[in-house]
């Protein structure tokens, strides 16, 4: 998974693996989650969103199965 820092007050960085369709989100205040089954198109929409945090809240959370991960990813 390739991680990219993003300009957001709530999201520190985002990672995505097209091969496994897993979206990683690390939050500024701590916590890292992986969302499963995320399409390339949904990832592109997230990265193109005016507000990354708002997009995560409206279009990712509650829509995709997720798992909580401890610690920081490399």
C-alpha positions in Angstrom: 0.0 0.0 0.0 1.4 3.4 -1.0 0.7 6.2 1.6 0.3 9.9 0.7 0.0 12.8 3.2 -3.1 14.8 2.5 -4.1 18.4 3.2 -6.8 17.9 5.8 -7.5 18.9 9.4 -8.7 15.5 10.3 -6.9 13.0 8.0 -3.1 12.7 8.2 -2.5 10.4 5.3 -4.3 8.0 3.0 -3.0 4.7 1.5 -4.5 2.6 -1.2 -3.9 -0.8 -2.8 -5.6 -1.4 -6.1 -4.6 -5.0 -6.1 -6.4 -5.7 -2.8 -8.9 -2.8 -3.0 -8.0 -1.7 0.5 -8.1 1.9 1.5 -6.1 3.0 4.5 -6.9 6.1 6.5 -4.7 7.5 9.3 -6.3 10.3 11.3 -4.6 13.3 12.8 -5.8 12.6 16.3 -4.7 9.0 16.0 -6.2 5.8 14.7 -5.7 4.0 11.5 -8.5 2.1 9.6 -8.5 -0.1 6.6 -11.7 -0.1 4.4 -12.2 -3.2 2.3 -13.6 -3.4 -1.2 -12.9 0.2 -2.2 -12.8 0.7 -6.0 -10.2 2.7 -7.9 -13.0 5.2 -8.8 -13.9 5.7 -5.1 -10.3 6.2 -4.2 -9.9 8.8 -7.0 -13.1 10.6 -5.8 -11.6 10.7 -2.3 -8.3 12.1 -3.5 -10.1 14.7 -5.7 -12.5 15.8 -3.0 -12.5 19.4 -1.8 -12.5 18.0 1.8 -10.9 14.7 2.4 -12.3 14.4 6.0 -15.8 15.2 4.9 -15.6 12.7 2.0 -14.5 10.0 4.4 -17.4 10.7 6.7 -20.0 10.9 4.0 -18.8 8.2 1.5 -16.5 5.8 3.2 -17.5 5.3 6.9 -20.5 3.1 7.2 -20.4 2.1 3.5 -17.4 -0.2 3.5 -16.4 -3.0 5.9 -13.5 -1.9 7.9 -10.8 -3.0 10.4 -9.0 -1.0 13.0 -5.2 -1.2 12.9 -2.8 -0.3 15.7 0.3 1.8 15.2 1.5 3.6 12.2 2.1 2.0 8.8 5.5 2.4 7.2 
